[in-house]
Amino acid sequence: MGSFMPKGDQVTATIKYQIDDGTRFTSEHAWNRGYLTSLNIRQVAVAYPLHDLRRIAFGSNIEHEELPDAGWSWSHSAEILKNFGFTAVKFDPKWVKADEDVRAGDFDDLQSLENTYFPEVTEAVRKLTGANRVFITNSIVRRGDAPINKSSSAPVIIKSKEMNVAPDNYKALEDTRPTHIASSDNSRPARGAHVDYTPLGARRSIRRWRPDIYTAAAEAGIIDAEDKICAEAQVDAQDKESNAIIEEKYNKDGKLGPRYAAYSVWRPMRTVTRDPLAMAARRLFQENGALGFLGYESRMLAAPAMGGDFLRELESVSVSEQVAKAYESSNGGNDAASLLHTPQWYYLPEQKSDEVIVLKFFDSAALGGGMVSGEAGGAPHASPDLGEAAYGEARWSVEVRCIAIW
């Protein structure tokens, strides 16, 4: 499958990768770390030219043999999502007047979002994916600068501290209602490249998050299909030991298992001039290459009826300590740099408030390498530092996350 090759000037930005120094975080650490607390890790910042997703999704100057037709449509954006794990669509611009701060309360209030915005998100995911049911799990409003780096291009190894952004009243009060993080809680753009679900994280989420999601997954045959596969190997679907057999057998012999997926729908409240969202297709991270993935767990707020919280597994994009040091010492100009530059990172330059990114976190149809479905897996993403190209006000965005079931 080819790559989209945009024309025109490109902005160079830095993406951070976790340095794999052998440290592994235990489940006990995840329970004690608390909700939404970032890891205490070392990272290396790697410079990349950013590619223009707008020209692909909305139709101008496209050079791509697989998607030759210019112009935006739901079907066109759906094909991009299938192939790359991310896409862009356009929402109703009437919902938000991005420069009117007096409306900030509407974005921070869960009831207002449920009444005005969540229905549009749900319908968009259905149009793009054909899913039968879409469950919004949580939403986050981010309003504030990420920590500022002095340079966007010089390699540097950074020590990242643990930081808890969950508010004191962060609780799940109802069994089937999403949770919400408001902008006053100061959730900041994430520089480090990551994926918010692993397959294990997805399996735990449909079983442990909310009763309506569990019921829908059971009715669709998902729970039974996974449990039967695991029973053969005498493992539990919620344990890491089940990863290999489910990867091998869930989609097999040309037939998909019952499908479910997780998505993020990301929209700015005003034009993005700094700290954009950038994404890369997972298939460009070569197996046994310089870049890999390190799983870690995060404590998740479960609905009261589910009997307690659970640990969802996520993953960071990682690089070996040896390659990170070689990249840093060479100022990004040796063989270590070429090893790290395989992924192509995409973004929407000066993303407008009606331009919405839809990002795939996980898709059961991508298990087994997507050989049966052709579906891409969860896309690594980050909020890169644009360096001197950044200008204007702090980024203001609303992210809505959901689980889809077919």
C-alpha positions as CSV (number, residue, x, y, z in Angstrom):
1,M,0.0,0.0,0.0
2,G,1.4,3.4,-1.0
3,S,1.8,6.6,0.9
4,F,0.2,9.9,0.4
5,M,2.8,12.4,-0.9
6,P,1.7,16.0,-0.3
7,K,3.0,19.0,-2.3
8,G,4.2,22.3,-1.0
9,D,6.2,23.6,2.0
10,Q,6.4,21.3,5.0
11,V,6.7,22.3,8.6
12,T,9.4,20.4,10.7
13,A,8.2,19.4,14.1
14,T,9.5,17.1,16.9
15,I,7.8,13.9,18.0
16,K,8.9,12.3,21.3
17,Y,9.6,8.6,21.8
18,Q,10.0,6.7,25.0
19,I,13.5,5.5,25.6
20,D,13.4,1.8,26.4
21,D,15.9,1.5,29.2
22,G,14.6,-1.8,30.4
23,T,12.2,-0.3,33.0
24,R,8.8,-2.0,33.1
25,F,5.8,-0.7,35.0
26,T,3.8,-3.2,37.1
27,S,0.0,-3.3,37.5
28,E,0.6,-2.3,41.1
29,H,2.3,0.9,39.9
30,A,-0.7,1.6,37.7
31,W,-3.2,1.2,40.5
32,N,-1.1,3.5,42.7
33,R,-0.4,6.1,40.0
34,G,-4.1,7.1,39.9
35,Y,-6.3,8.3,37.0
36,L,-4.8,10.1,34.0
37,T,-1.3,10.3,35.5
38,S,1.5,10.3,33.0
39,L,4.5,8.0,33.3
40,N,7.9,9.0,34.8
41,I,10.0,8.1,31.7
42,R,12.9,9.4,29.5
43,Q,12.1,10.5,26.0
44,V,14.0,11.5,22.9
45,A,12.7,14.2,20.6
46,V,13.0,13.4,16.9
47,A,12.5,15.9,14.1
48,Y,10.1,15.1,11.2
49,P,8.6,17.0,8.3
50,L,4.8,17.0,8.8
51,H,2.6,15.9,5.8
52,D,-0.6,17.7,5.0
53,L,-3.7,15.6,5.7
54,R,-6.1,18.3,4.4
55,R,-4.9,17.8,0.8
56,I,-5.7,14.1,1.1
57,A,-9.0,14.3,2.9
58,F,-10.5,17.4,1.4
59,G,-9.1,17.2,-2.1
60,S,-6.3,19.3,-3.6
61,N,-2.9,18.4,-5.1
62,I,-3.3,14.7,-4.4
63,E,-0.7,12.3,-5.7
64,H,-1.9,8.8,-4.7
65,E,-2.6,5.9,-7.0
66,E,-5.0,4.2,-4.6
67,L,-7.3,7.2,-4.0
68,P,-7.3,9.2,-7.2
69,D,-10.6,11.1,-6.8
70,A,-10.2,14.5,-5.3
71,G,-12.9,16.1,-3.1
72,W,-14.2,15.4,0.3
73,S,-17.0,12.9,1.0
74,W,-17.8,10.4,3.8
75,S,-16.9,7.5,1.6
76,H,-13.5,9.1,0.7
77,S,-12.7,9.8,4.3
78,A,-13.8,6.3,5.3
79,E,-11.4,4.8,2.8
80,I,-8.5,6.8,4.3
81,L,-9.5,5.7,7.8
82,K,-9.5,2.0,6.6
83,N,-6.1,2.3,5.0
84,F,-4.3,4.5,7.5
85,G,-6.1,4.4,10.8
86,F,-7.0,8.1,10.8
87,T,-8.9,10.5,8.6
88,A,-10.5,14.0,8.5
89,V,-14.1,15.0,8.0
90,K,-16.1,18.3,8.2
91,F,-18.7,19.0,10.9
92,D,-21.4,21.6,11.2
93,P,-19.5,25.0,11.8
94,K,-22.6,26.4,13.6
95,W,-21.9,24.3,16.7
96,V,-18.8,26.4,17.7
97,K,-17.8,30.0,17.4
98,A,-14.2,29.4,18.2
99,D,-13.1,32.8,19.3
100,E,-15.9,33.5,21.7
101,D,-14.5,32.6,25.1
102,V,-17.9,33.3,26.6
103,R,-19.0,29.9,25.2
104,A,-16.3,28.0,27.0
105,G,-18.8,26.8,29.5
106,D,-20.7,25.0,26.8
107,F,-17.7,22.9,26.0
108,D,-16.9,22.2,29.6
109,D,-20.4,21.1,30.6
110,L,-21.1,17.4,30.0
111,Q,-24.9,18.0,29.7
112,S,-24.4,20.6,27.0
113,L,-22.1,18.3,25.0
114,E,-24.6,15.4,25.3
115,N,-27.4,17.6,24.0
116,T,-25.5,19.4,21.2
117,Y,-22.3,17.7,20.1
118,F,-22.2,14.0,21.0
119,P,-25.1,13.1,18.6
120,E,-23.0,14.6,15.7
121,V,-20.0,12.5,16.9
122,T,-22.0,9.3,17.1
123,E,-23.5,9.8,13.6
124,A,-20.1,10.6,12.1
125,V,-18.5,7.4,13.4
126,R,-21.5,5.4,12.1
127,K,-21.1,7.0,8.6
128,L,-17.4,6.3,8.5
129,T,-17.4,2.8,9.8
130,G,-20.9,1.3,9.3
131,A,-21.0,0.3,13.0
132,N,-24.3,-0.7,14.4
133,R,-23.8,0.9,17.8
134,V,-21.5,3.7,19.1
135,F,-20.9,4.3,22.8
136,I,-19.3,7.5,23.9
137,T,-17.0,6.7,26.8
138,N,-15.4,9.9,27.8
139,S,-14.5,13.4,26.6
140,I,-11.6,15.8,27.3
141,V,-11.3,19.6,26.7
142,R,-7.7,20.7,26.5
143,R,-6.9,24.4,26.7
144,G,-3.3,25.4,27.4
145,D,0.2,25.2,26.0
146,A,2.3,22.0,26.3
147,P,5.6,22.5,28.0
148,I,7.8,24.7,25.8
149,N,11.0,23.4,24.3
150,K,13.8,25.8,23.3
151,S,14.4,24.0,20.0
152,S,12.2,22.0,17.6
153,S,15.0,20.3,15.7
154,A,18.0,19.5,18.0
155,P,17.8,16.0,19.4
156,V,17.5,16.0,23.2
157,I,16.7,13.4,25.8
158,I,14.1,14.6,28.2
159,K,13.0,13.3,31.6
160,S,9.2,13.2,31.8
161,K,7.7,13.5,35.3
162,E,4.5,11.9,36.5
163,M,1.7,14.4,36.4
164,N,-1.9,13.8,37.6
165,V,-4.4,15.8,35.6
166,A,-7.6,14.2,36.9
167,P,-9.8,16.6,38.9
168,D,-10.6,15.9,42.6
169,N,-14.2,15.1,41.7
170,Y,-13.4,12.7,38.8
171,K,-16.1,10.1,39.4
172,A,-18.4,7.9,37.4
173,L,-21.8,8.7,38.9
174,E,-24.0,6.9,36.4
175,D,-23.7,3.5,34.8
176,T,-24.2,4.5,31.1
177,R,-23.0,8.2,31.1
178,P,-19.6,9.3,29.7
179,T,-17.1,10.9,32.0
180,H,-15.7,14.3,31.2
181,I,-12.5,16.3,31.8
182,A,-13.1,20.1,31.6
183,S,-10.6,22.7,30.4
184,S,-10.3,24.0,34.0
185,D,-8.6,20.7,34.9
186,N,-5.8,21.7,32.6
187,S,-5.2,18.6,30.5
188,R,-2.3,19.5,28.2
189,P,-1.3,18.3,24.8
190,A,0.7,15.1,24.9
191,R,4.1,15.3,23.1
192,G,5.0,11.6,23.4
193,A,3.8,9.2,20.6
194,H,1.4,6.6,21.9
195,V,-1.7,4.5,21.1
196,D,-4.5,4.6,23.7
197,Y,-5.5,1.0,23.4
198,T,-3.7,-2.3,22.9
199,P,-5.8,-5.4,22.0
200,L,-5.7,-6.4,25.7
201,G,-6.8,-2.9,26.7
202,A,-9.7,-3.2,24.3
203,R,-10.8,-6.6,25.7
204,R,-10.7,-5.3,29.2
205,S,-12.6,-2.1,28.2
206,I,-15.6,-3.9,26.7
207,R,-15.8,-6.2,29.8
208,R,-15.2,-3.7,32.6
209,W,-16.1,-0.2,31.7
210,R,-19.9,0.1,31.5
211,P,-22.8,-2.3,31.6
212,D,-24.3,-1.1,28.3
213,I,-21.0,-1.7,26.5
214,Y,-20.6,-5.2,28.0
215,T,-24.2,-6.1,27.1
216,A,-23.8,-4.9,23.5
217,A,-20.5,-6.8,23.1
218,A,-22.1,-10.0,24.5
219,E,-25.1,-9.6,22.2
220,A,-22.8,-9.2,19.2
221,G,-21.0,-12.4,20.1
222,I,-17.6,-10.7,20.9
223,I,-17.3,-11.9,24.5
224,D,-18.2,-15.5,23.6
225,A,-15.8,-15.6,20.6
226,E,-12.8,-14.3,22.6
227,D,-13.6,-16.6,25.6
228,K,-13.9,-19.7,23.4
229,I,-10.5,-19.0,21.7
230,C,-8.9,-18.4,25.2
231,A,-10.5,-21.6,26.6
232,E,-8.6,-23.7,24.0
233,A,-5.3,-22.3,25.4
234,Q,-6.5,-22.2,29.0
235,V,-5.9,-18.5,29.3
236,D,-8.1,-15.6,30.3
237,A,-9.1,-13.0,27.7
238,Q,-8.3,-10.2,30.3
239,D,-4.7,-11.5,30.8
240,K,-1.6,-10.7,28.7
241,E,-1.1,-14.4,28.0
242,S,-4.2,-14.3,25.7
243,N,-2.6,-11.8,23.3
244,A,-0.9,-14.2,20.9
245,I,-3.8,-16.7,20.5
246,I,-6.4,-14.0,19.9
247,E,-4.1,-12.3,17.4
248,E,-3.8,-15.5,15.6
249,K,-7.3,-16.9,15.7
250,Y,-9.9,-14.1,16.0
251,N,-9.9,-13.4,12.3
252,K,-9.0,-16.6,10.5
253,D,-9.6,-18.6,7.3
254,G,-10.9,-15.5,5.5
255,K,-13.6,-14.8,8.1
256,L,-13.8,-11.9,10.5
257,G,-14.6,-12.4,14.1
258,P,-17.4,-10.2,15.6
259,R,-16.1,-6.7,15.1
260,Y,-15.5,-3.9,17.6
261,A,-13.2,-0.8,17.6
262,A,-12.3,2.3,19.6
263,Y,-12.0,5.8,18.1
264,S,-11.1,9.4,19.0
265,V,-13.0,12.3,17.4
266,W,-10.8,15.4,17.8
267,R,-12.0,18.9,17.1
268,P,-10.4,22.3,17.8
269,M,-12.5,25.2,19.2
270,R,-10.5,27.7,17.2
271,T,-7.8,27.6,14.5
272,V,-4.8,25.5,15.6
273,T,-1.6,27.5,15.3
274,R,0.5,25.4,17.8
275,D,0.5,21.9,19.3
276,P,-1.6,20.2,16.5
277,L,-2.5,16.5,16.5
278,A,-0.2,14.4,14.4
279,M,-0.7,10.8,13.3
280,A,1.2,8.1,11.5
281,A,0.0,4.8,10.0
282,R,1.0,1.9,12.3
283,R,2.1,-0.3,9.4
284,L,5.0,2.1,8.8
285,F,6.5,1.1,12.2
286,Q,8.4,-2.0,10.9
287,E,8.5,-5.1,13.1
288,N,11.9,-5.4,14.8
289,G,12.8,-1.9,13.5
290,A,14.3,0.9,15.4
291,L,10.9,2.0,16.7
292,G,8.8,-0.3,18.7
293,F,5.9,-0.3,21.2
294,L,6.0,-0.6,25.0
295,G,2.7,-1.5,26.8
296,Y,1.8,0.0,30.1
297,E,-1.4,0.2,32.1
298,S,-3.6,3.0,33.3
299,R,-6.3,3.0,35.9
300,M,-9.7,3.6,34.4
301,L,-12.9,4.9,36.0
302,A,-15.5,2.1,35.7
303,A,-19.3,2.6,36.1
304,P,-20.6,1.9,39.6
305,A,-22.4,-1.3,38.5
306,M,-19.2,-2.9,37.2
307,G,-17.8,-3.5,40.7
308,G,-14.7,-1.4,40.7
309,D,-12.1,0.2,38.4
310,F,-10.0,-1.6,35.9
311,L,-6.6,-1.3,34.2
312,R,-6.6,-0.5,30.5
313,E,-3.4,-1.2,28.6
314,L,-1.9,1.5,26.3
315,E,1.4,1.6,24.5
316,S,4.1,4.2,23.9
317,V,6.2,4.3,20.8
318,S,9.7,3.5,22.0
319,V,13.3,3.5,20.8
320,S,16.3,1.7,22.3
321,E,18.6,3.6,24.5
322,Q,21.5,2.9,22.1
323,V,19.7,4.4,19.1
324,A,18.5,7.4,21.2
325,K,22.0,8.2,22.4
326,A,23.4,7.9,18.8
327,Y,20.7,10.2,17.5
328,E,21.3,12.7,20.2
329,S,25.1,12.7,19.8
330,S,24.9,13.1,16.0
331,N,22.4,16.0,16.1
332,G,20.1,13.8,14.0
333,G,22.6,13.4,11.2
334,N,23.8,9.8,11.1
335,D,22.5,6.3,10.5
336,A,20.5,6.4,13.7
337,A,18.5,9.3,12.2
338,S,17.6,7.3,9.1
339,L,16.4,4.4,11.2
340,L,14.0,6.7,13.0
341,H,12.6,8.4,10.0
342,T,10.5,5.7,8.4
343,P,7.1,6.9,9.7
344,Q,5.4,9.7,7.9
345,W,3.5,12.0,10.3
346,Y,0.4,13.8,9.1
347,Y,-1.6,16.8,10.5
348,L,-4.0,19.5,9.4
349,P,-2.1,22.7,9.0
350,E,-3.9,25.5,10.8
351,Q,-6.8,23.1,11.5
352,K,-10.1,25.0,11.5
353,S,-13.0,24.5,14.0
354,D,-15.2,22.6,11.4
355,E,-12.3,20.2,10.5
356,V,-12.4,17.1,12.6
357,I,-9.8,14.3,12.9
358,V,-11.1,10.8,13.5
359,L,-8.4,8.5,14.9
360,K,-8.5,4.8,15.3
361,F,-7.3,3.5,18.7
362,F,-8.1,-0.2,18.1
363,D,-9.9,-2.4,15.6
364,S,-10.6,-6.1,16.0
365,A,-10.7,-6.4,12.2
366,A,-7.0,-5.5,12.2
367,L,-6.0,-8.5,14.3
368,G,-3.9,-10.9,12.4
369,G,-2.3,-8.0,10.5
370,G,-5.6,-7.0,8.9
371,M,-5.1,-9.7,6.3
372,V,-8.8,-10.6,6.2
373,S,-10.3,-7.1,6.3
374,G,-7.5,-4.8,5.0
375,E,-8.2,-2.6,8.0
376,A,-5.4,-0.6,9.6
377,G,-4.7,-0.9,13.3
378,G,-4.6,1.8,15.9
379,A,-2.6,4.8,14.8
380,P,0.3,6.2,16.9
381,H,-0.3,9.9,17.5
382,A,1.1,12.9,19.5
383,S,1.0,16.6,19.7
384,P,4.3,17.7,18.2
385,D,6.3,20.9,19.0
386,L,6.2,23.1,15.9
387,G,9.1,25.2,17.1
388,E,9.4,28.6,15.4
389,A,6.4,27.7,13.1
390,A,4.1,27.9,16.2
391,Y,2.3,31.1,16.8
392,G,-0.9,32.5,18.3
393,E,-3.0,31.5,21.2
394,A,-2.9,28.2,23.1
395,R,-4.6,25.3,21.5
396,W,-8.2,24.7,22.6
397,S,-9.8,21.4,21.6
398,V,-12.4,18.9,22.5
399,E,-11.8,15.1,22.2
400,V,-14.6,12.6,22.3
401,R,-13.7,8.9,22.6
402,C,-16.0,6.0,21.8
403,I,-16.3,2.3,21.3
404,A,-18.1,1.0,18.2
405,I,-19.7,-2.4,17.8
406,W,-21.0,-4.0,14.6
